[in-house]
Amino acid sequence: MNKQYTPIQIIGTQRSGSNLLRLMINELEGVVAPHPPHILKTFIPLLGQYGDLSDAPNFRQLVEDACRLVETNPVVWENVALDREQIFAQSTNRNLIEIFKSIYEQMAAANGANFWCCKSMANVSYADQFESNGLKPLYIRLVRDGRDVAASFKKVAVGEKHSYHLAKYWNNLQQKSEDLVGNVGADRAITIRYEDLIHEPEQTMRQICAFLGLPYSDQVFNYFQSEESKHTAASGFMWSNVTQPILKNNTQKYKSVLTEKEVEIFESIAGQMLMKNRYTVNGNKPLIFSAEEIREFEIENERLKKETLKQKHLKIDLQKRAAQEALVEEIKARKVMQMAELA
């Protein structure tokens, strides 16, 4: 695969409207933006299971497993059959970044695209590995009011549930994203607010298109009629809104979801980051939390996670992720079996 492709990486925090943005970008001519199987987030913690990747059998196994992760993604990747041998042969450096790049390039090639876009927002944590391995994405940092992000996380199967933990999570990823934008410069990174995307969609999408060097088209606003949108919505409750036009009133939801105390806790942790991104806070003196209070928050966070998963529609969401979870457990079990054989 000698063709040069332009990678786009969306960074920030989940529950920030990233699927909306992905589906809009997917409507641009020459761009493919599939739903992310979270290749790096899944496999970086598992790399110890594979041993020395310079050994061909070990690297070949990692290629196989990464392809299987994509193939078991809750939202199916259309029009592509991943070629393991091609990925193996083209990986000049035997590492996970090469596999990640090759998989997305195969998706782009299969769909006649010159750009590929990854929405796995946690990849902001692996940007140093991108850069050191010669992968130079164009970064779109997507920011949403962290309190609305927290309110959204409370309703879905994944993520933290206590305001303290949600604030730390949001603040940490926004700080990493802000730092990355500053490090790579304006020619390779842009910051977009979710609120601007839904209130001034044409202006915001024109800004994104200009940044990417692509012609703007009103077709982006037909995203909700696309097959990709329908497949995404059918794959989980957390993505159900993507078959609707832009929800212009989808802001400040936290005011009806979070208690005053939860808002105060969130702003105590992430107030500075909220204000830096032009969100208004109550201005109260930040709370200081004792070690005992934090332990209580942790207990409550775990209780809330368990309570959330009792909801029938969220159990169904988890069932749709079961194939990927089974793959991860299979990979972990291999090492145990190897150790047992050696004993």
Secondary structure, DSSP 8 states (H G I E B T S, - for coil): -----EEEEEEE-SSSSHHHHHHHHHTSTTEE------HHHHHGGGGGGS--TTSHHHHHHHHHHHHHHHHT-SS--TT----HHHHHHH-SS-SHHHHHHHHHHHHHHHTT-SEEEE--GGGGGGHHHHHHTT---EEEEEE--HHHHHHHHTTSSSS--SHHHHHHHHHHHHHHHHHHHHHH-TTTEEEEEHHHHHHSHHHHHHHHHHHHT----GGGGGGGGSHHHHHHHHT-GGGGGGGSS--TT-S-THHHHS-HHHHHHHHHHHHHHHHHTT------------HHHHHHHHHHHHHHHHHHTTSHHHHHHHHHTHHHHHHHHHHHHHHHHHHHHH-
